Amino acid sequence: MLFGNKIRKLRDEQGLLQRQLAAALEIDTPMFSKIERGDRRAKREQVIKLAELLHQDENEMLKLWLADKVIDAVGDEDDHGLKREAIEVAQKEIL
C-alpha cells in the first residue's frame, strides 16, 4: 500500500477531499477510496494525473505504484529468502 498511503498523506497535507481527486480522475469517490486503501490498483494514467494534481514527481509516484504491484505478486509467500531470491532473478531479467 505504498502508493495508497502516499496519496492519502499528500491529500491530507494539501487539504483535499477524496471526492475532489475522484472528480479530477473521472471516477466515483468509493473507487478512489479503494485505491487509497490499496483495495484496488490505480491505472497508470491515473497515477500520472495524481502526481500532477498533488504536485509530485511522476516517476516517484510510478515507482511506488509499481512497487505495490511487485509486493502483491510475492506478498503471499511465507519464505522471505525465496521472495528475495525471486525478486533478484526478476531484477536480473529486466535489467
N, C-alpha and C positions, 0 to 999 in steps of 0.2 A: 504493500500500500504506500510505497514511496511517493508516487505521483499524487494519489488522493490526499495524503497528508500535506503535501506541499501546496496543493491548490487550496485546501481548506485554510491553512496557515496564512497564505497570501491574501485570500479573500477576506479573512477576519481582520488582518492588519490594515487592509485598504477600505474596510467598512462597506464591503459589497455584500449583497444578498445573493443567495443561490439563484433566486428567480431572475435576477439581473443577468448573471452569467449564462443561465439556461437560455434566456431570450436571445442573447447575443449569439449563442451556438445553434439557435433554432431547434431546441429540444425542450421537453417539458421539465419542470422542476424536479419531479420524482426521479427522472432519468439522470439529471445532473447529480442529485443526491447519491444515487447508486454509484456513479463514477467517483465521487468524492469519498465514499465509504469503501471503495475497492470492490464492490459487488458487480461492477460492470466495467469493461475496458472502454476508454475513450478511443475514438478513431484518430488516426494520425493527424488529419486535418483539424480536428477539434483541439488536439494538443498544441498545434501551431497557433491556432486562434486564441487559445487560453494564454499562451506565452505573450502574445501581443496585448491582450486585454489586461493582463496582470503585470505588464512591463518587465518581462523576464526574458532571459536569453533562450531562444528557441532550441538550441542544441542541448542546453542543460535540462530543459523540460522533456525533450525527446529522450534524453539519456535515462531519466527517472522512469518514464513510461516503458521504455524497452527493458530496463532492469526489472520492472514488475512482471513483464512477460517471461523473463528468464526464471525469476523466482517461482512463478506459477508452474512452470514446466518441471522444476525439480523439487518443489516445496514438499510434496508428499513423501519423498524418500527419507527414510529414517537414518540411513547410513551417511553421516556428514562427510566422511572421507570419500565415499563414492560420488556424492554430489560434487565435491570439489574437483575430483578427477574428471568427471563428465564435463564440467564447465571448462577445464583446462583443455580437454580434447576438442571441444567445440571452438574454443578460442583459437587453437592452432589451425583449425579448419577454415575459419573465417578470415584469418589474417594471412 
